[in-house]
Amino acid sequence: MYCFGVGCDALTLAATIPTALVIEDEVFEELFGEVVKTNAEGVTATEWNGQDTSAGIPFTEQNALQFIGNEPMAPPGAACLALAWKYRDLLLGS
């Protein structure tokens, strides 16, 4: 688990703690492999940008930049993803 710091929205004073959790493939599959496709909150997206997302969205530069710049994300989420991409070598142990 990694914490990138604490942010505060200048207008609302809402605090955000952007974090990233890295999980090995096998552990992720064991924990989340049986996640339901539909529940009271809605439907799990199984396709995005022409990609099958049933096993997750690959953490690539193209996908990160697509989400940061072109998808409807709240600023704290976009900032967290940008920081995760910037520090990917540390996060992924590369």
N, C-alpha and C positions, 0 to 999 in steps of 0.2 A: 504494500500500500504506500502510495506517495502523496504528499500534500504539496501543492504549489504555492501556498501562502493564503492570505485572506484578502478579499476584495470588498469594497464598499461602494454601492451605487450612490453617486453624488446627489441625485434627486430624491431618492426614497430612503436613503441610509440603510438599505437592506444589505446585510453582510452575506458573503458567499465564501465557502471554503472549497476551492477547486481541488479535487483529488482524482487519482487514477489507481486502479487496482489491476495488477497483472496476474492472470491465472493460466497455468499450463493447460494445453489443449485437453489432456485426458481428464483433469480435474473439472474443467468447465463442462465437458460432456457428461461426466458423472453427476454433477450438480444440476445442470440445466437441460440435459438431453431429453427429458420428458415434459418440457414446458408445453402447456396446452396452446393450441393455435387460436382458440376463441374463448373469451370469457365475458363477464359482465362489463368490463372496461373496453372491449372492442376486439379487433382481429389483429393477430401478429402479422406484420408484413413479411411476406415470403419472397418478394422480388423488389429490387430497387435498382434503378438505373441500368436495367438489363441484366442484373446479377441475381443469382439465387442467394437469398439471405437466410435460408433456413438454418444454416450452420454459422451465421454471423456475417458481418460485413468486414472484408479484409482491411487491415490497418495499413493502407497504402497512401502515398502522397496524393494521388488523384482523388481518392475517396475522402481523405481529410480535408483537402482544399474545397471539394465539392460541398461538403457539409458546412464548412466555415463560411464560404462565400455565397452559396446559392440555395441553401435549404433554410426553411424557417426554424431558426434556433434562437433561444434567448441568449443575450450577450454573455452571461456567465458560462453557459455550456459551450459556446463557440470559443471563448477564451481558454477554457479547460482543454478542449480538443486541440487548439493551437499550441498550448504549452506541452501537451502530451506528444504532439508531433515533433516539436522543437527538441524535446529531451528524450526522444524515442530510443536512442542508443543506451542511455542510462536505464530507462524503464525496461527495455528488453534484454539488457545485459550484453549488448553487442559491442 
